[in-house]
């Protein structure tokens, strides 16, 4: 696993072999951050990383200058490893061991970017619950963006605040924004404006 950009670009990180994780691939991660880079300047962003696993995505934000990152995972080994890496690199990452759904229900903070990479095996309803909880609890800031990584068998296009999706290999990133319009809806709105 390596950091692909920012201050620590190229730095390799070696998580323990026994962690119950499926890290986002470098190719997918690079594509994801290319999209985010078009919407945000990373310095000073407040980021929430759910189902954080090895902390792969959190380190990427930290390397690019985000200095307020919360990483949540239910696995003790994952949280311990994230804390070790954060200390080693002086990343401002608060790693918390918690069930993600309980964390979302109790949390009162809001974030610029929320990233969630649940186990692909979770059912459709569980993925939908993540989206619903985040918007119910108003955890996303007005100009913020939420990204959920999932397999092609999970469909989130129909959810409120869905904006667009990108597919990379076997992974799909679904992007959500407050009052998010799909790219097709945006195109239709532009077309109707031009006609009028």
FIROPA-244016 format. One record per residue: residue number from 1; residue in one letter; x, y, z of N, C-alpha, C in turn. Coordinates in nm, 4 decimals, decimal comma, padded with zeros to 6 digits. Layout:
<pts>
NUM | A | X | Y | Z | X | Y | Z | X | Y | Z
...
</pts>
This chain:
<pts>
1 | X | 00,0862 | -00,1187 | 00,0000 | 00,0000 | 00,0000 | 00,0000 | 00,0899 | 00,1239 | 00,0000
2 | X | 00,0569 | 00,2213 | -00,0865 | 00,1411 | 00,3409 | -00,0886 | 00,0548 | 00,4661 | -00,0953
3 | X | 00,1126 | 00,5764 | -00,0508 | 00,0477 | 00,7065 | -00,0616 | 00,0782 | 00,7603 | -00,2010
4 | X | -00,0248 | 00,8013 | -00,2738 | -00,0038 | 00,8320 | -00,4158 | 00,0188 | 00,9796 | -00,4451
5 | X | -00,0041 | 01,0676 | -00,3467 | 00,0165 | 01,2093 | -00,3752 | 00,0397 | 01,2872 | -00,2467
6 | X | 00,0786 | 01,4131 | -00,2632 | 00,0967 | 01,5007 | -00,1478 | 00,2362 | 01,4931 | -00,0888
7 | X | 00,2479 | 01,5399 | 00,0328 | 00,3764 | 01,5512 | 00,1019 | 00,4496 | 01,4173 | 00,1116
8 | X | 00,3732 | 01,3096 | 00,1304 | 00,4346 | 01,1778 | 00,1496 | 00,4169 | 01,0873 | 00,0274
9 | X | 00,4058 | 01,1490 | -00,0893 | 00,3881 | 01,0741 | -00,2138 | 00,4937 | 00,9641 | -00,2289
10 | X | 00,4484 | 00,8439 | -00,2639 | 00,5388 | 00,7315 | -00,2870 | 00,5740 | 00,6527 | -00,1626
11 | X | 00,5369 | 00,7035 | -00,0457 | 00,5704 | 00,6342 | 00,0792 | 00,4880 | 00,5059 | 00,0918
12 | X | 00,5542 | 00,3973 | 00,1199 | 00,4851 | 00,2689 | 00,1350 | 00,4500 | 00,2449 | 00,2815
13 | X | 00,3309 | 00,1904 | 00,3010 | 00,2819 | 00,1589 | 00,4358 | 00,2473 | 00,0109 | 00,4376
14 | X | 00,2895 | -00,0573 | 00,5414 | 00,2741 | -00,2031 | 00,5468 | 00,1837 | -00,2447 | 00,6624
15 | X | 00,0532 | -00,2601 | 00,6343 | -00,0378 | -00,3039 | 00,7404 | -00,0151 | -00,4503 | 00,7751
16 | X | -00,0489 | -00,4911 | 00,8971 | -00,0381 | -00,6322 | 00,9338 | -00,1222 | -00,7189 | 00,8406
17 | X | -00,0773 | -00,8391 | 00,8173 | -00,1454 | -00,9299 | 00,7233 | -00,2838 | -00,9739 | 00,7723
18 | X | -00,3055 | -00,9703 | 00,9042 | -00,4267 | -01,0318 | 00,9598 | -00,5449 | -00,9355 | 00,9721
19 | X | -00,5351 | -00,8140 | 00,9170 | -00,6481 | -00,7212 | 00,9293 | -00,7597 | -00,7620 | 00,8326
20 | X | -00,8863 | -00,7546 | 00,8788 | -01,0003 | -00,7965 | 00,7945 | -01,0394 | -00,6864 | 00,6967
21 | X | -00,9551 | -00,6633 | 00,5945 | -00,9754 | -00,5467 | 00,5084 | -00,9637 | -00,5822 | 00,3608
22 | X | -01,0138 | -00,4903 | 00,2770 | -00,9975 | -00,4966 | 00,1325 | -00,9636 | -00,3540 | 00,0894
23 | X | -00,8340 | -00,3179 | 00,0955 | -00,7978 | -00,1784 | 00,0684 | -00,8342 | -00,1355 | -00,0738
24 | X | -00,8732 | -00,0097 | -00,0887 | -00,8992 | 00,0477 | -00,2204 | -00,7704 | 00,0419 | -00,3027
25 | X | -00,7786 | -00,0041 | -00,4254 | -00,6579 | -00,0188 | -00,5084 | -00,6002 | 00,1183 | -00,5430
26 | X | -00,4709 | 00,1202 | -00,5743 | -00,4055 | 00,2468 | -00,6107 | -00,4733 | 00,3117 | -00,7305
27 | X | -00,5114 | 00,2298 | -00,8298 | -00,5756 | 00,2838 | -00,9494 | -00,7078 | 00,3527 | -00,9137
28 | X | -00,7894 | 00,2840 | -00,8338 | -00,9182 | 00,3411 | -00,7927 | -00,8976 | 00,4650 | -00,7069
29 | X | -00,8002 | 00,4571 | -00,6182 | -00,7735 | 00,5685 | -00,5270 | -00,7290 | 00,6926 | -00,6048
30 | X | -00,6431 | 00,6723 | -00,7036 | -00,5962 | 00,7841 | -00,7860 | -00,7131 | 00,8474 | -00,8608
31 | X | -00,8004 | 00,7632 | -00,9159 | -00,9172 | 00,8133 | -00,9889 | -01,0106 | 00,8911 | -00,8949
32 | X | -01,0324 | 00,8364 | -00,7759 | -01,1179 | 00,9028 | -00,6776 | -01,0648 | 01,0420 | -00,6442
33 | X | -00,9352 | 01,0500 | -00,6166 | -00,8788 | 01,1791 | -00,5761 | -00,8696 | 01,2774 | -00,6918
34 | X | -00,8636 | 01,2276 | -00,8142 | -00,8708 | 01,3172 | -00,9295 | -01,0060 | 01,3872 | -00,9342
35 | X | -01,1125 | 01,3110 | -00,9040 | -01,2473 | 01,3706 | -00,8996 | -01,2560 | 01,4726 | -00,7861
36 | X | -01,2118 | 01,4332 | -00,6663 | -01,2210 | 01,5220 | -00,5501 | -01,1383 | 01,6487 | -00,5708
37 | X | -01,0260 | 01,6320 | -00,6384 | -00,9352 | 01,7444 | -00,6637 | -01,0024 | 01,8529 | -00,7472
38 | X | -01,1003 | 01,8149 | -00,8283 | -01,1742 | 01,9123 | -00,9094 | -01,2769 | 01,9908 | -00,8285
39 | X | -01,3079 | 01,9407 | -00,7089 | -01,4112 | 02,0045 | -00,6257 | -01,3552 | 02,0743 | -00,5014
40 | X | -01,2384 | 02,0308 | -00,4560 | -01,1893 | 02,0777 | -00,3258 | -01,0411 | 02,1132 | -00,3287
41 | X | -01,0049 | 02,2067 | -00,2427 | -00,8662 | 02,2249 | -00,2038 | -00,8531 | 02,1488 | -00,0714
42 | X | -00,7603 | 02,0555 | -00,0618 | -00,7611 | 01,9612 | 00,0505 | -00,7185 | 02,0226 | 00,1840
43 | X | -00,6391 | 02,1286 | 00,1777 | -00,5897 | 02,1865 | 00,3032 | -00,7051 | 02,2384 | 00,3872
44 | X | -00,7052 | 02,1958 | 00,5130 | -00,8063 | 02,2434 | 00,6068 | -00,9394 | 02,1720 | 00,6006
45 | X | -00,9540 | 02,0726 | 00,5129 | -01,0811 | 02,0002 | 00,5047 | -01,1043 | 01,9149 | 00,6287
46 | X | -01,2303 | 01,9073 | 00,6682 | -01,2701 | 01,8174 | 00,7768 | -01,3269 | 01,6907 | 00,7134
47 | X | -01,2615 | 01,5772 | 00,7400 | -01,2903 | 01,4531 | 00,6682 | -01,3344 | 01,3431 | 00,7654
48 | X | -01,4345 | 01,2661 | 00,7222 | -01,4785 | 01,1480 | 00,7970 | -01,4593 | 01,0256 | 00,7090
49 | X | -01,3827 | 00,9287 | 00,7594 | -01,3519 | 00,8056 | 00,6859 | -01,4181 | 00,6893 | 00,7597
50 | X | -01,5253 | 00,6344 | 00,7001 | -01,6033 | 00,5275 | 00,7645 | -01,5623 | 00,3911 | 00,7104
51 | X | -01,5647 | 00,2897 | 00,7963 | -01,5125 | 00,1569 | 00,7616 | -01,3681 | 00,1759 | 00,7142
52 | X | -01,2886 | 00,2428 | 00,7958 | -01,1582 | 00,2949 | 00,7534 | -01,0549 | 00,1863 | 00,7242
53 | X | -01,0717 | 00,0678 | 00,7816 | -00,9792 | -00,0427 | 00,7519 | -00,8356 | -00,0092 | 00,7868
54 | X | -00,7468 | -00,0141 | 00,6880 | -00,6045 | 00,0142 | 00,7102 | -00,5770 | 00,1638 | 00,7269
55 | X | -00,6758 | 00,2471 | 00,6960 | -00,6549 | 00,3919 | 00,6988 | -00,6051 | 00,4467 | 00,5664
56 | X | -00,6035 | 00,3627 | 00,4651 | -00,5546 | 00,3943 | 00,3313 | -00,6031 | 00,5313 | 00,2804
57 | X | -00,7332 | 00,5547 | 00,2873 | -00,7913 | 00,6801 | 00,2368 | -00,7578 | 00,7969 | 00,3308
58 | X | -00,7593 | 00,7726 | 00,4592 | -00,7258 | 00,8783 | 00,5563 | -00,5849 | 00,9316 | 00,5349
59 | X | -00,4894 | 00,8414 | 00,5104 | -00,3499 | 00,8851 | 00,4898 | -00,3387 | 00,9710 | 00,3641
60 | X | -00,4174 | 00,9366 | 00,2640 | -00,4140 | 01,0121 | 00,1386 | -00,4605 | 01,1561 | 00,1620
61 | X | -00,5687 | 01,1719 | 00,2371 | -00,6163 | 01,3067 | 00,2710 | -00,5117 | 01,3810 | 00,3534
62 | X | -00,4536 | 01,3127 | 00,4505 | -00,3553 | 01,3768 | 00,5386 | -00,2316 | 01,4203 | 00,4610
63 | X | -00,1852 | 01,3366 | 00,3697 | -00,0680 | 01,3695 | 00,2888 | -00,0930 | 01,4922 | 00,2016
64 | X | -00,2199 | 01,5120 | 00,1637 | -00,2558 | 01,6256 | 00,0772 | -00,2908 | 01,7510 | 00,1568
65 | X | -00,2786 | 01,7451 | 00,2893 | -00,2941 | 01,8662 | 00,3696 | -00,4202 | 01,8769 | 00,4534
66 | X | -00,5092 | 01,7772 | 00,4460 | -00,6271 | 01,7791 | 00,5342 | -00,5788 | 01,7518 | 00,6765
67 | X | -00,6203 | 01,8373 | 00,7691 | -00,5628 | 01,8261 | 00,9034 | -00,6668 | 01,7992 | 01,0123
68 | X | -00,7840 | 01,7527 | 00,9703 | -00,8884 | 01,7211 | 01,0686 | -00,9641 | 01,5989 | 01,0175
69 | X | -00,9101 | 01,4803 | 01,0462 | -00,9620 | 01,3557 | 00,9887 | -01,0068 | 01,2634 | 01,1013
70 | X | -01,1263 | 01,2095 | 01,0870 | -01,1765 | 01,1094 | 01,1816 | -01,1926 | 00,9783 | 01,1069
71 | X | -01,1274 | 00,8738 | 01,1568 | -01,1340 | 00,7405 | 01,0949 | -01,2078 | 00,6471 | 01,1896
72 | X | -01,3108 | 00,5815 | 01,1378 | -01,3947 | 00,4956 | 01,2221 | -01,3936 | 00,3535 | 01,1681
73 | X | -01,3651 | 00,2585 | 01,2553 | -01,3708 | 00,1173 | 01,2190 | -01,4038 | 00,0360 | 01,3434
74 | X | -01,4722 | -00,0760 | 01,3241 | -01,5130 | -00,1596 | 01,4379 | -01,4017 | -00,2531 | 01,4831
75 | X | -01,2980 | -00,2687 | 01,4014 | -01,1931 | -00,3660 | 01,4320 | -01,0810 | -00,3020 | 01,5137
76 | X | -01,0497 | -00,3643 | 01,6252 | -00,9471 | -00,3107 | 01,7152 | -00,8111 | -00,3011 | 01,6462
77 | X | -00,7738 | -00,4056 | 01,5694 | -00,6447 | -00,4076 | 01,5010 | -00,6309 | -00,2950 | 01,4006
78 | X | -00,7397 | -00,2669 | 01,3271 | -00,7375 | -00,1577 | 01,2288 | -00,7154 | -00,0232 | 01,2967
79 | X | -00,7896 | 00,0007 | 01,4038 | -00,7795 | 00,1288 | 01,4745 | -00,6399 | 00,1459 | 01,5354
80 | X | -00,5877 | 00,0389 | 01,5905 | -00,4527 | 00,0427 | 01,6491 | -00,3494 | 00,0779 | 01,5421
81 | X | -00,3628 | 00,0169 | 01,4236 | -00,2678 | 00,0418 | 01,3155 | -00,2771 | 00,1864 | 01,2665
82 | X | -00,3986 | 00,2382 | 01,2495 | -00,4161 | 00,3770 | 01,2052 | -00,3511 | 00,4731 | 01,3051
83 | X | -00,3692 | 00,4463 | 01,4324 | -00,3078 | 00,5327 | 01,5351 | -00,1557 | 00,5295 | 01,5251
84 | X | -00,0997 | 00,4114 | 01,4998 | 00,0466 | 00,3991 | 01,4866 | 00,0984 | 00,4806 | 01,3682
85 | X | 00,0310 | 00,4667 | 01,2534 | 00,0748 | 00,5384 | 01,1329 | 00,0590 | 00,6897 | 01,1521
86 | X | -00,0537 | 00,7298 | 01,2109 | -00,0779 | 00,8732 | 01,2338 | 00,0312 | 00,9331 | 01,3219
87 | X | 00,0731 | 00,8582 | 01,4221 | 00,1792 | 00,9061 | 01,5123 | 00,3133 | 00,9135 | 01,4385
88 | X | 00,3410 | 00,8103 | 01,3593 | 00,4683 | 00,8044 | 01,2870 | 00,4843 | 00,9199 | 01,1884
89 | X | 00,3748 | 00,9553 | 01,1188 | 00,3810 | 01,0582 | 01,0151 | 00,3314 | 01,1946 | 01,0628
90 | X | 00,2929 | 01,2004 | 01,1890 | 00,2387 | 01,3242 | 01,2457 | 00,1141 | 01,3709 | 01,1706
91 | X | 00,0274 | 01,2742 | 01,1387 | -00,1016 | 01,3046 | 01,0763 | -00,2032 | 01,3365 | 01,1854
92 | X | -00,2880 | 01,4361 | 01,1607 | -00,3939 | 01,4672 | 01,2570 | -00,5166 | 01,3810 | 01,2265
93 | X | -00,5055 | 01,2530 | 01,2633 | -00,6138 | 01,1569 | 01,2406 | -00,6609 | 01,1050 | 01,3758
94 | X | -00,7892 | 01,1230 | 01,4029 | -00,8478 | 01,0649 | 01,5241 | -00,9095 | 00,9309 | 01,4860
95 | X | -00,8462 | 00,8211 | 01,5289 | -00,8964 | 00,6871 | 01,4964 | -00,9869 | 00,6390 | 01,6088
96 | X | -01,1089 | 00,5986 | 01,5728 | -01,2074 | 00,5592 | 01,6728 | -01,2582 | 00,4193 | 01,6448
97 | X | -01,2603 | 00,3371 | 01,7482 | -01,3177 | 00,2036 | 01,7339 | -01,4658 | 00,2116 | 01,7681
98 | X | -01,5491 | 00,1866 | 01,6679 | -01,6935 | 00,1966 | 01,6884 | -01,7668 | 00,1272 | 01,5750
99 | X | -01,8843 | 00,0768 | 01,6055 | -01,9769 | 00,0359 | 01,5007 | -02,0160 | 00,1619 | 01,4240
100 | X | -02,0024 | 00,1606 | 01,2940 | -02,0248 | 00,2808 | 01,2126 | -02,1657 | 00,3356 | 01,2308
101 | X | -02,2642 | 00,2481 | 01,2379 | -02,4030 | 00,2951 | 01,2469 | -02,4296 | 00,3620 | 01,3819
102 | X | -02,3728 | 00,3059 | 01,4878 | -02,3879 | 00,3706 | 01,6201 | -02,3168 | 00,5054 | 01,6211
103 | X | -02,2002 | 00,5096 | 01,5584 | -02,1257 | 00,6353 | 01,5500 | -02,2081 | 00,7417 | 01,4776
104 | X | -02,2673 | 00,7056 | 01,3643 | -02,3455 | 00,8019 | 01,2862 | -02,4679 | 00,8514 | 01,3635
105 | X | -02,5306 | 00,7613 | 01,4377 | -02,6519 | 00,7987 | 01,5118 | -02,6216 | 00,8982 | 01,6231
106 | X | -02,5012 | 00,8888 | 01,6817 | -02,4671 | 00,9734 | 01,7974 | -02,3876 | 01,0982 | 01,7596
107 | X | -02,3330 | 01,1015 | 01,6407 | -02,2404 | 01,2081 | 01,6030 | -02,3136 | 01,3393 | 01,5755
108 | X | -02,2552 | 01,4494 | 01,6201 | -02,3177 | 01,5804 | 01,5989 | -02,2277 | 01,6740 | 01,5174
109 | X | -02,1154 | 01,6231 | 01,4685 | -02,0246 | 01,7046 | 01,3876 | -02,0712 | 01,7064 | 01,2421
110 | X | -02,0133 | 01,7978 | 01,1647 | -02,0380 | 01,7970 | 01,0198 | -01,9040 | 01,8004 | 00,9474
111 | X | -01,9034 | 01,7511 | 00,8232 | -01,7777 | 01,7276 | 00,7513 | -01,7861 | 01,7798 | 00,6084
112 | X | -01,6673 | 01,8143 | 00,5555 | -01,6576 | 01,8559 | 00,4152 | -01,6645 | 01,7351 | 00,3222
113 | X | -01,5961 | 01,6281 | 00,3623 | -01,5974 | 01,5048 | 00,2835 | -01,6217 | 01,3866 | 00,3762
114 | X | -01,7149 | 01,3009 | 00,3362 | -01,7381 | 01,1745 | 00,4064 | -01,7130 | 01,0623 | 00,3067
115 | X | -01,6221 | 00,9734 | 00,3424 | -01,5920 | 00,8581 | 00,2567 | -01,6299 | 00,7314 | 00,3321
116 | X | -01,7001 | 00,6405 | 00,2653 | -01,7385 | 00,5136 | 00,3280 | -01,7036 | 00,3980 | 00,2351
117 | X | -01,6338 | 00,3004 | 00,2892 | -01,5961 | 00,1819 | 00,2115 | -01,6402 | 00,0572 | 00,2883
118 | X | -01,7722 | 00,0333 | 00,2933 | -01,8231 | -00,0821 | 00,3678 | -01,7819 | -00,2126 | 00,2993
119 | X | -01,7859 | -00,3245 | 00,3728 | -01,7636 | -00,4544 | 00,3063 | -01,8618 | -00,4709 | 00,1909
120 | X | -01,8111 | -00,5114 | 00,0760 | -01,8967 | -00,5260 | -00,0422 | -02,0109 | -00,6246 | -00,0182
121 | X | -01,9913 | -00,7172 | 00,0749 | -02,0914 | -00,8220 | 00,0984 | -02,2156 | -00,7722 | 00,1729
122 | X | -02,2106 | -00,6519 | 00,2275 | -02,3292 | -00,6002 | 00,2969 | -02,4452 | -00,5883 | 00,1976
123 | X | -02,5673 | -00,6063 | 00,2484 | -02,6813 | -00,6048 | 00,1560 | -02,7194 | -00,4616 | 00,1160
124 | X | -02,8028 | -00,4539 | 00,0141 | -02,8460 | -00,3260 | -00,0422 | -02,9028 | -00,2330 | 00,0648
125 | X | -02,9873 | -00,2863 | 00,1517 | -03,0543 | -00,2045 | 00,2539 | -02,9529 | -00,1411 | 00,3501
126 | X | -02,8443 | -00,2137 | 00,3783 | -02,7422 | -00,1611 | 00,4703 | -02,6669 | -00,0453 | 00,4060
127 | X | -02,6354 | -00,0585 | 00,2777 | -02,5726 | 00,0529 | 00,2063 | -02,6650 | 00,1747 | 00,2068
128 | X | -02,7923 | 00,1512 | 00,1809 | -02,8889 | 00,2620 | 00,1785 | -02,8986 | 00,3285 | 00,3153
129 | X | -02,8881 | 00,2482 | 00,4215 | -02,8980 | 00,3012 | 00,5581 | -02,7856 | 00,4018 | 00,5861
130 | X | -02,6670 | 00,3757 | 00,5302 | -02,5541 | 00,4678 | 00,5486 | -02,5906 | 00,6049 | 00,4916
131 | X | -02,6419 | 00,6055 | 00,3688 | -02,6798 | 00,7309 | 00,3020 | -02,7875 | 00,8033 | 00,3830
132 | X | -02,8907 | 00,7293 | 00,4206 | -03,0037 | 00,7888 | 00,4930 | -02,9582 | 00,8517 | 00,6244
133 | X | -02,8767 | 00,7773 | 00,7014 | -02,8316 | 00,8273 | 00,8319 | -02,7492 | 00,9549 | 00,8189
134 | X | -02,6604 | 00,9578 | 00,7225 | -02,5717 | 01,0746 | 00,7072 | -02,6524 | 01,2003 | 00,6772
135 | X | -02,7531 | 01,1886 | 00,5920 | -02,8320 | 01,3076 | 00,5598 | -02,9349 | 01,3390 | 00,6685
136 | X | -02,9878 | 01,2365 | 00,7342 | -03,0791 | 01,2604 | 00,8462 | -03,0094 | 01,3357 | 00,9588
137 | X | -02,8871 | 01,2950 | 00,9873 | -02,8111 | 01,3546 | 01,0974 | -02,7424 | 01,4853 | 01,0559
138 | X | -02,7580 | 01,5223 | 00,9292 | -02,6981 | 01,6459 | 00,8760 | -02,5469 | 01,6501 | 00,9014
139 | X | -02,4811 | 01,5400 | 00,8685 | -02,3368 | 01,5292 | 00,8929 | -02,2537 | 01,5879 | 00,7788
140 | X | -02,3162 | 01,6093 | 00,6626 | -02,2439 | 01,6634 | 00,5482 | -02,2671 | 01,8137 | 00,5390
141 | X | -02,1589 | 01,8885 | 00,5263 | -02,1711 | 02,0340 | 00,5133 | -02,2328 | 02,0709 | 00,3785
142 | X | -02,2817 | 02,1921 | 00,3715 | -02,3620 | 02,2342 | 00,2551 | -02,2885 | 02,2148 | 00,1221
143 | X | -02,1604 | 02,2477 | 00,1196 | -02,0829 | 02,2339 | -00,0043 | -02,0003 | 02,1061 | -00,0045
144 | X | -02,0347 | 02,0136 | 00,0842 | -01,9558 | 01,8924 | 00,0996 | -01,9926 | 01,7828 | 00,0010
145 | X | -01,9211 | 01,6724 | 00,0125 | -01,9442 | 01,5582 | -00,0763 | -01,9262 | 01,4282 | 00,0017
146 | X | -02,0176 | 01,3361 | -00,0206 | -02,0043 | 01,2027 | 00,0373 | -01,9766 | 01,1044 | -00,0753
147 | X | -01,8860 | 01,0109 | -00,0489 | -01,8513 | 00,9088 | -00,1471 | -01,8654 | 00,7720 | -00,0825
148 | X | -01,9372 | 00,6825 | -00,1511 | -01,9468 | 00,5442 | -00,1036 | -01,8875 | 00,4526 | -00,2091
149 | X | -01,7942 | 00,3686 | -00,1649 | -01,7352 | 00,2691 | -00,2542 | -01,8149 | 00,1395 | -00,2421
150 | X | -01,8477 | 00,0793 | -00,3575 | -01,9277 | -00,0436 | -00,3535 | -01,9054 | -00,1230 | -00,4813
151 | X | -01,9615 | -00,2423 | -00,4845 | -01,9493 | -00,3274 | -00,6035 | -02,0606 | -00,2937 | -00,7025
152 | X | -02,0517 | -00,3513 | -00,8213 | -02,1524 | -00,3250 | -00,9249 | -02,2885 | -00,3837 | -00,8886
153 | X | -02,2931 | -00,4711 | -00,7887 | -02,4196 | -00,5342 | -00,7495 | -02,5019 | -00,4454 | -00,6561
154 | X | -02,4418 | -00,3394 | -00,6055 | -02,5134 | -00,2451 | -00,5197 | -02,5498 | -00,1226 | -00,6023
155 | X | -02,6744 | -00,0799 | -00,5937 | -02,7231 | 00,0356 | -00,6717 | -02,7655 | 00,1467 | -00,5753
156 | X | -02,7068 | 00,2647 | -00,5939 | -02,7408 | 00,3769 | -00,5066 | -02,7910 | 00,4994 | -00,5845
157 | X | -02,8037 | 00,4846 | -00,7170 | -02,8443 | 00,5969 | -00,8028 | -02,9807 | 00,6553 | -00,7648
158 | X | -03,0670 | 00,5736 | -00,7069 | -03,2045 | 00,6160 | -00,6781 | -03,2165 | 00,6934 | -00,5473
159 | X | -03,1089 | 00,6983 | -00,4690 | -03,1170 | 00,7595 | -00,3364 | -03,1229 | 00,9125 | -00,3462
160 | X | -03,1885 | 00,9749 | -00,2471 | -03,1885 | 01,1211 | -00,2400 | -03,0446 | 01,1709 | -00,2320
161 | X | -03,0196 | 01,2844 | -00,2937 | -02,8895 | 01,3517 | -00,2910 | -02,7809 | 01,2817 | -00,3728
162 | X | -02,8189 | 01,1757 | -00,4455 | -02,7216 | 01,1135 | -00,5367 | -02,6840 | 01,2146 | -00,6435
163 | X | -02,5533 | 01,2224 | -00,6753 | -02,5075 | 01,3190 | -00,7743 | -02,4548 | 01,2514 | -00,9003
164 | X | -02,3559 | 01,1625 | -00,8866 | -02,3022 | 01,0899 | -01,0019 | -02,2211 | 00,9711 | -00,9520
165 | X | -02,1788 | 00,8856 | -01,0438 | -02,0952 | 00,7720 | -01,0040 | -01,9840 | 00,7516 | -01,1052
166 | X | -01,8771 | 00,6898 | -01,0596 | -01,7631 | 00,6552 | -01,1448 | -01,7282 | 00,5096 | -01,1188
167 | X | -01,6940 | 00,4395 | -01,2266 | -01,6625 | 00,2964 | -01,2162 | -01,5158 | 00,2731 | -01,2516
168 | X | -01,4466 | 00,1977 | -01,1660 | -01,3052 | 00,1652 | -01,1895 | -01,2844 | 00,0179 | -01,1593
169 | X | -01,2630 | -00,0616 | -01,2638 | -01,2463 | -00,2049 | -01,2419 | -01,3717 | -00,2627 | -01,1796
170 | X | -01,3559 | -00,3338 | -01,0700 | -01,4713 | -00,3926 | -01,0016 | -01,5328 | -00,3008 | -00,8981
171 | X | -01,4811 | -00,1787 | -00,8863 | -01,5296 | -00,0857 | -00,7838 | -01,6088 | 00,0285 | -00,8459
172 | X | -01,7107 | 00,0717 | -00,7724 | -01,7883 | 00,1891 | -00,8129 | -01,7854 | 00,2891 | -00,6979
173 | X | -01,7651 | 00,4158 | -00,7311 | -01,7775 | 00,5227 | -00,6335 | -01,9052 | 00,5986 | -00,6648
174 | X | -01,9967 | 00,6030 | -00,5677 | -02,1181 | 00,6837 | -00,5807 | -02,0989 | 00,8124 | -00,5017
175 | X | -02,1234 | 00,9252 | -00,5675 | -02,1017 | 01,0566 | -00,5070 | -02,2363 | 01,1188 | -00,4711
176 | X | -02,2410 | 01,1791 | -00,3537 | -02,3634 | 01,2433 | -00,3050 | -02,3320 | 01,3859 | -00,2631
177 | X | -02,4237 | 01,4756 | -00,2941 | -02,4130 | 01,6147 | -00,2503 | -02,5500 | 01,6580 | -00,2019
178 | X | -02,5540 | 01,7601 | -00,1188 | -02,6831 | 01,8096 | -00,0712 | -02,7616 | 01,8600 | -00,1912
179 | X | -02,8842 | 01,8111 | -00,2055 | -02,9660 | 01,8391 | -00,3235 | -02,8918 | 01,8001 | -00,4507
180 | X | -02,8170 | 01,6916 | -00,4432 | -02,7367 | 01,6490 | -00,5576 | -02,8239 | 01,6134 | -00,6771
181 | X | -02,7874 | 01,6618 | -00,7922 | -02,8532 | 01,6237 | -00,9165 | -02,7634 | 01,5278 | -00,9915
182 | X | -02,8215 | 01,4329 | -01,0578 | -02,7410 | 01,3463 | -01,1428 | -02,6912 | 01,4269 | -01,2619
183 | X | -02,5850 | 01,3791 | -01,3250 | -02,5314 | 01,4489 | -01,4422 | -02,6382 | 01,4627 | -01,5504
184 | X | -02,7246 | 01,3611 | -01,5630 | -02,8306 | 01,3646 | -01,6637 | -02,9303 | 01,4768 | -01,6322
185 | X | -02,9668 | 01,4897 | -01,5030 | -03,0603 | 01,5953 | -01,4642 | -03,0009 | 01,7334 | -01,4891
186 | X | -02,8712 | 01,7472 | -01,4594 | -02,8039 | 01,8752 | -01,4834 | -02,8079 | 01,9081 | -01,6315
187 | X | -02,7803 | 01,8066 | -01,7154 | -02,7813 | 01,8261 | -01,8608 | -02,9219 | 01,8673 | -01,9066
188 | X | -03,0254 | 01,8005 | -01,8526 | -03,1621 | 01,8337 | -01,8909 | -03,1972 | 01,9763 | -01,8517
189 | X | -03,1512 | 02,0181 | -01,7326 | -03,1780 | 02,1539 | -01,6881 | -03,1113 | 02,2557 | -01,7801
190 | X | -02,9874 | 02,2267 | -01,8188 | -02,9154 | 02,3169 | -01,9088 | -02,9855 | 02,3247 | -02,0446
191 | X | -03,0298 | 02,2080 | -02,0939 | -03,0989 | 02,2037 | -02,2233 | -03,2262 | 02,2890 | -02,2193
192 | X | -03,3042 | 02,2728 | -02,1113 | -03,4308 | 02,3458 | -02,1024 | -03,4064 | 02,4961 | -02,0885
193 | X | -03,2959 | 02,5329 | -02,0206 | -03,2614 | 02,6753 | -02,0063 | -03,2263 | 02,7333 | -02,1426
194 | X | -03,1493 | 02,6557 | -02,2198 | -03,1088 | 02,7039 | -02,3529 | -03,2290 | 02,7191 | -02,4445
195 | X | -03,3263 | 02,6253 | -02,4325 | -03,4455 | 02,6322 | -02,5167 | -03,5301 | 02,7550 | -02,4830
196 | X | -03,5348 | 02,7863 | -02,3510 | -03,6167 | 02,8998 | -02,3067 | -03,5482 | 03,0296 | -02,3427
</pts>
